[in-house]
Structure formats: C-alpha cells, structure tokens
Amino acid sequence: MIDVEPPLQSGPPAVPHESFCTHLAKQFIAKKGFELAQIAEVARLRDACDIVLTRSDGYALSIPAMVDRQARPDARFGLGADE
C-alpha cells in the first residue's frame, strides 16, 4: 500500500531566515515610503552597499544605505566622505 499523507513535521515550520537589514529595508519601504534606489547618482553607493533606498518629498532626498553584516559578517562600508 502507498502512503499518500505527508509525513508529520516536528518543530516549527521551515521558514527561510531573513536578516535584520532586509527586514528593516522592507519596513522602510512599506511604512515610510522608501523605494529601491534607481537614480544614477547613487550607483557607487549601490556598489558599496547591500541595500540602498531613496525617498524624496520634493524638498529633501533621504538615502539610507545598508551593509548587511548579518548576511556577510566581513563586509564593510568602503566609501570615504569624499566619495
């Protein structure tokens, strides 16, 4: 006889882990109106970071740039103030 029922799982369901950096970026997008950076002026910033978001209200431009140290422990923000 063939068993057609899936085996019972013990413990919590398998949910892929999400780093805090990714979670925070999703919250900024959902609750604060940010979006993934698409403007050409932040290209070097996008290369140096894992996540770059932007938000503009017509007067000010906000750009949070995040390096995900939880996903990549050895990662560092490598741009200087002049860059």
C-alpha atoms as an extended CHARMM CRD file, in Angstrom:
* protein
*
        83  EXT
         1         1  MET       CA              0.0000000000        0.0000000000        0.0000000000  PROA      1               0.0000000000
         2         2  ILE       CA              1.2310000000        3.5200000000       -0.8480000000  PROA      2               0.0000000000
         3         3  ASP       CA              1.1730000000        6.1840000000        1.8710000000  PROA      3               0.0000000000
         4         4  VAL       CA             -0.4130000000        9.3450000000        0.3970000000  PROA      4               0.0000000000
         5         5  GLU       CA             -0.3700000000       11.5200000000        3.5060000000  PROA      5               0.0000000000
         6         6  PRO       CA              2.6300000000       13.8080000000        4.0470000000  PROA      6               0.0000000000
         7         7  PRO       CA              4.8390000000       12.9010000000        6.9800000000  PROA      7               0.0000000000
         8         8  LEU       CA              4.2200000000       14.8090000000       10.2040000000  PROA      8               0.0000000000
         9         9  GLN       CA              6.7230000000       17.5660000000       10.8920000000  PROA      9               0.0000000000
        10        10  SER       CA              8.1180000000       18.0620000000       14.3320000000  PROA      10              0.0000000000
        11        11  GLY       CA              9.0680000000       21.5550000000       15.4480000000  PROA      11              0.0000000000
        12        12  PRO       CA              8.3410000000       24.8880000000       13.7990000000  PROA      12              0.0000000000
        13        13  PRO       CA              7.7410000000       25.0590000000       10.0510000000  PROA      13              0.0000000000
        14        14  ALA       CA             10.7510000000       25.7140000000        7.8820000000  PROA      14              0.0000000000
        15        15  VAL       CA             10.7760000000       29.4500000000        7.2010000000  PROA      15              0.0000000000
        16        16  PRO       CA             13.7150000000       30.9740000000        5.3670000000  PROA      16              0.0000000000
        17        17  HSD       CA             15.7300000000       33.2670000000        7.6200000000  PROA      17              0.0000000000
        18        18  GLU       CA             15.6130000000       36.9630000000        6.8200000000  PROA      18              0.0000000000
        19        19  SER       CA             18.3960000000       39.2080000000        8.0640000000  PROA      19              0.0000000000
        20        20  PHE       CA             17.5840000000       42.2810000000       10.1210000000  PROA      20              0.0000000000
        21        21  CYS       CA             18.8990000000       44.5110000000        7.3240000000  PROA      21              0.0000000000
        22        22  THR       CA             16.4400000000       43.0040000000        4.8290000000  PROA      22              0.0000000000
        23        23  HSD       CA             13.6080000000       43.2090000000        7.3580000000  PROA      23              0.0000000000
        24        24  LEU       CA             14.4020000000       46.8620000000        8.1020000000  PROA      24              0.0000000000
        25        25  ALA       CA             14.5190000000       47.7370000000        4.3990000000  PROA      25              0.0000000000
        26        26  LYS       CA             11.1120000000       46.1090000000        3.8690000000  PROA      26              0.0000000000
        27        27  GLN       CA              9.7140000000       48.1410000000        6.7780000000  PROA      27              0.0000000000
        28        28  PHE       CA             11.1460000000       51.3790000000        5.3420000000  PROA      28              0.0000000000
        29        29  ILE       CA              9.5050000000       50.5680000000        2.0070000000  PROA      29              0.0000000000
        30        30  ALA       CA              6.1440000000       49.5460000000        3.4610000000  PROA      30              0.0000000000
        31        31  LYS       CA              5.7680000000       52.1280000000        6.2300000000  PROA      31              0.0000000000
        32        32  LYS       CA              7.9530000000       55.0990000000        5.3250000000  PROA      32              0.0000000000
        33        33  GLY       CA              7.5170000000       55.3200000000        1.5370000000  PROA      33              0.0000000000
        34        34  PHE       CA             11.0690000000       54.4490000000        0.5090000000  PROA      34              0.0000000000
        35        35  GLU       CA             11.8640000000       52.6030000000       -2.6970000000  PROA      35              0.0000000000
        36        36  LEU       CA             14.9120000000       50.7950000000       -4.0430000000  PROA      36              0.0000000000
        37        37  ALA       CA             17.4030000000       53.3370000000       -5.3740000000  PROA      37              0.0000000000
        38        38  GLN       CA             17.1020000000       53.6930000000       -9.1440000000  PROA      38              0.0000000000
        39        39  ILE       CA             18.7540000000       57.0700000000       -9.6790000000  PROA      39              0.0000000000
        40        40  ALA       CA             22.1070000000       57.1310000000      -11.4680000000  PROA      40              0.0000000000
        41        41  GLU       CA             23.7510000000       59.4120000000       -8.8980000000  PROA      41              0.0000000000
        42        42  VAL       CA             23.8280000000       56.6410000000       -6.2780000000  PROA      42              0.0000000000
        43        43  ALA       CA             25.4700000000       53.9980000000       -8.4920000000  PROA      43              0.0000000000
        44        44  ARG       CA             28.7310000000       53.9480000000       -6.4590000000  PROA      44              0.0000000000
        45        45  LEU       CA             26.7220000000       53.7630000000       -3.2510000000  PROA      45              0.0000000000
        46        46  ARG       CA             24.7600000000       50.7710000000       -4.6040000000  PROA      46              0.0000000000
        47        47  ASP       CA             28.0750000000       49.0610000000       -5.4350000000  PROA      47              0.0000000000
        48        48  ALA       CA             29.3790000000       49.6200000000       -1.8930000000  PROA      48              0.0000000000
        49        49  CYS       CA             26.2310000000       48.5220000000       -0.0290000000  PROA      49              0.0000000000
        50        50  ASP       CA             23.7850000000       45.6450000000        0.0180000000  PROA      50              0.0000000000
        51        51  ILE       CA             20.6340000000       47.7760000000        0.0920000000  PROA      51              0.0000000000
        52        52  VAL       CA             20.1890000000       51.4170000000       -0.9240000000  PROA      52              0.0000000000
        53        53  LEU       CA             16.7960000000       53.0810000000       -0.6270000000  PROA      53              0.0000000000
        54        54  THR       CA             15.5950000000       56.5420000000       -1.5870000000  PROA      54              0.0000000000
        55        55  ARG       CA             12.6990000000       58.8120000000       -0.6900000000  PROA      55              0.0000000000
        56        56  SER       CA             12.0170000000       62.3390000000       -1.8360000000  PROA      56              0.0000000000
        57        57  ASP       CA              9.2480000000       64.6900000000       -0.8000000000  PROA      57              0.0000000000
        58        58  GLY       CA             10.1640000000       67.3590000000       -3.3430000000  PROA      58              0.0000000000
        59        59  TYR       CA             12.3120000000       69.2820000000       -0.8650000000  PROA      59              0.0000000000
        60        60  ALA       CA             14.6220000000       66.7110000000        0.6860000000  PROA      60              0.0000000000
        61        61  LEU       CA             16.1650000000       63.4630000000       -0.5030000000  PROA      61              0.0000000000
        62        62  SER       CA             16.7270000000       60.6810000000        2.0490000000  PROA      62              0.0000000000
        63        63  ILE       CA             19.0740000000       57.8180000000        1.1980000000  PROA      63              0.0000000000
        64        64  PRO       CA             19.5740000000       55.0230000000        3.7390000000  PROA      64              0.0000000000
        65        65  ALA       CA             22.4240000000       52.7640000000        2.6170000000  PROA      65              0.0000000000
        66        66  MET       CA             22.8120000000       49.4480000000        4.4340000000  PROA      66              0.0000000000
        67        67  VAL       CA             25.5970000000       46.8930000000        4.6340000000  PROA      67              0.0000000000
        68        68  ASP       CA             24.1810000000       43.5440000000        5.7810000000  PROA      68              0.0000000000
        69        69  ARG       CA             26.7400000000       42.3420000000        8.3470000000  PROA      69              0.0000000000
        70        70  GLN       CA             24.4220000000       39.5470000000        9.4430000000  PROA      70              0.0000000000
        71        71  ALA       CA             24.4570000000       38.0040000000        5.9570000000  PROA      71              0.0000000000
        72        72  ARG       CA             28.0960000000       38.9480000000        5.2380000000  PROA      72              0.0000000000
        73        73  PRO       CA             29.9800000000       39.3170000000        8.5580000000  PROA      73              0.0000000000
        74        74  ASP       CA             33.2030000000       40.5460000000        6.9320000000  PROA      74              0.0000000000
        75        75  ALA       CA             31.5080000000       43.2490000000        4.8390000000  PROA      75              0.0000000000
        76        76  ARG       CA             32.4010000000       46.8780000000        5.4830000000  PROA      76              0.0000000000
        77        77  PHE       CA             31.2150000000       50.2010000000        4.1250000000  PROA      77              0.0000000000
        78        78  GLY       CA             34.1670000000       51.1310000000        1.9540000000  PROA      78              0.0000000000
        79        79  LEU       CA             33.4160000000       54.6590000000        0.7320000000  PROA      79              0.0000000000
        80        80  GLY       CA             35.0650000000       57.6580000000        2.2930000000  PROA      80              0.0000000000
        81        81  ALA       CA             33.3740000000       61.0010000000        2.9600000000  PROA      81              0.0000000000
        82        82  ASP       CA             34.7990000000       62.4980000000       -0.2610000000  PROA      82              0.0000000000
        83        83  GLU       CA             33.4060000000       59.7090000000       -2.3870000000  PROA      83              0.0000000000
